[in-house]
Amino acid sequence: MPASIFDRLKGTFRNGIPVHLVPEPARTGFSIMDNIWGIINTSLGRYPLRPDFGLPHIPDTIAKIPEKNGELTSHLKTIIPKFEPRVKRIFIPRWEVNGKGCFLECLLICELHKGGVLRFLVQFRGMGNNAIRPWRGAE
């Protein structure tokens, strides 16, 4: 599966790597990671035409862990497949509070419609500062 049309038109992924330098099999992962980054770094309700795009206020969520864990998990499982059409289903087997309680981290497993699985480590630090990167295991 290639990179998205947006990535190809722009010529680079969000991390600045030119699309043509990334091997074809890895382009899908970079593209999906970029799209999820956009979702997790947008405040819920930010776009009037897509009021369900984005996440609720993260600092409030972090302060109320573990009670809010289920709400955030449910929201991610709904919102990511809705706005990233290559993702069929989301699994979140692990949540942790890291950085002396400063951020929330999860393992995000994406099952793809065309087969295959992508794994990402997502850190929720506050709106606009959330991070996502490929997960390679044993971290």
Phi and psi in degrees as a GROMACS rama.xvg file:
@    title "Ramachandran Plot"
@    xaxis  label "Phi"
@    yaxis  label "Psi"
@TYPE xy
-81.5563  178.258  PRO-2
-67.5065  163.404  ALA-3
-68.1831  162.78  SER-4
-62.2801  -35.3474  ILE-5
-62.0972  -45.3482  PHE-6
-62.0785  -41.1059  ASP-7
-68.2213  -39.7009  ARG-8
-66.9181  -41.5528  LEU-9
-70.5182  -33.63  LYS-10
90.7154  -10.3228  GLY-11
-140.983  160.207  THR-12
-87.1849  171.893  PHE-13
-57.326  -32.6605  ARG-14
-79.5635  3.40952  ASN-15
91.532  -6.02162  GLY-16
-73.9236  126.655  ILE-17
-61.8344  137.775  PRO-18
-55.86  -40.9511  VAL-19
-67.8805  -15.0932  HIS-20
-89.1174  -10.8325  LEU-21
-93.42  128.823  VAL-22
-56.6641  143.752  PRO-23
-47.4751  -47.0537  GLU-24
-63.5064  -27.2411  PRO-25
-86.7193  -14.1375  ALA-26
-61.9142  -39.357  ARG-27
-61.0547  -45.3156  THR-28
-60.9186  -44.1661  GLY-29
-62.5888  -42.8988  PHE-30
-65.4249  -45.1415  SER-31
-64.78  -41.0198  ILE-32
-60.4265  -41.8377  MET-33
-61.151  -43.5184  ASP-34
-66.5153  -40.4821  ASN-35
-65.6764  -37.8237  ILE-36
-56.4741  -43.4203  TRP-37
-62.4479  -38.6841  GLY-38
-67.5965  -46.5085  ILE-39
-76.8866  -10.8827  ILE-40
-109.344  19.3466  ASN-41
-119.52  132.928  THR-42
-71.73  136.843  SER-43
-56.2664  129.35  LEU-44
89.2071  1.68494  GLY-45
-63.1429  -37.6111  ARG-46
-105.349  112.49  TYR-47
-56.3229  -33.4538  PRO-48
-77.5881  -17.1649  LEU-49
-134.509  68.209  ARG-50
-63.5297  -18.4656  PRO-51
-92.4882  1.70986  ASP-52
-80.5997  131.271  PHE-53
109.792  -170.813  GLY-54
-121.196  154.76  LEU-55
-66.5754  170.249  PRO-56
-58.1064  112.325  HIS-57
-66.2604  -44.6426  ILE-58
-56.3222  -36.8408  PRO-59
-63.3618  -39.9232  ASP-60
-66.8565  -46.2047  THR-61
-60.9656  -39.7421  ILE-62
-65.4895  -23.1246  ALA-63
-108.692  18.9162  LYS-64
-73.4312  139.682  ILE-65
-90.7284  -3.12943  PRO-66
-59.0059  -36.6352  GLU-67
-85.7992  -6.92396  LYS-68
-52.6916  -47.041  ASN-69
-63.3452  -38.8654  GLY-70
-64.9814  -45.6324  GLU-71
-66.9593  -41.0458  LEU-72
-59.0588  -48.8325  THR-73
-60.3863  -43.1931  SER-74
-62.6769  -46.4362  HIS-75
-62.7561  -41.0172  LEU-76
-64.7979  -26.3242  LYS-77
-87.8806  -47.5498  THR-78
-75.7246  -38.8758  ILE-79
-65.3066  -51.185  ILE-80
-62.486  -28.1545  PRO-81
-68.4021  -41.5029  LYS-82
-104.393  -2.02631  PHE-83
-126.337  89.9277  GLU-84
-64.8572  -15.1022  PRO-85
-78.6165  -14.5319  ARG-86
-93.1309  124.996  VAL-87
-85.986  -44.6139  LYS-88
-153.766  153.073  ARG-89
-118.402  137.949  ILE-90
-123.642  138.896  PHE-91
-130.062  88.2134  ILE-92
-81.1422  -11.8481  PRO-93
-145.589  131.883  ARG-94
-125.651  140.868  TRP-95
-144.359  148.922  GLU-96
-100.906  121.411  VAL-97
-120.709  176.107  ASN-98
61.909  44.0679  GLY-99
55.4735  40.3677  LYS-100
82.0326  8.95603  GLY-101
-82.5974  -24.7663  CYS-102
-148.321  158.595  PHE-103
-106.809  138.245  LEU-104
-129.099  142.245  GLU-105
-141.787  156.47  CYS-106
-94.7089  120.651  LEU-107
-110.749  117.236  LEU-108
-108.86  122.216  ILE-109
-108.741  118.956  CYS-110
-89.5682  127.922  GLU-111
-94.1867  148.409  LEU-112
-59.9065  -38.7088  HIS-113
-90.5863  17.4587  LYS-114
93.9132  152.56  GLY-115
99.973  165.614  GLY-116
-137.257  138.764  VAL-117
-118.537  141.829  LEU-118
-121.814  132.685  ARG-119
-130.685  147.774  PHE-120
-100.241  122.661  LEU-121
-115.386  131.252  VAL-122
-115.927  122.909  GLN-123
-98.842  110.314  PHE-124
-114.821  -11.23  ARG-125
134.987  150.872  GLY-126
-55.8731  128.673  MET-127
91.6289  -15.5452  GLY-128
-113.293  7.06739  ASN-129
-69.2849  147.196  ASN-130
-127.016  151.696  ALA-131
-141.457  139.427  ILE-132
-149.993  158.218  ARG-133
-60.0764  142.942  PRO-134
-103.147  128.216  TRP-135
-108.873  6.1619  ARG-136
88.6356  156.602  GLY-137
51.8092  43.188  ALA-138
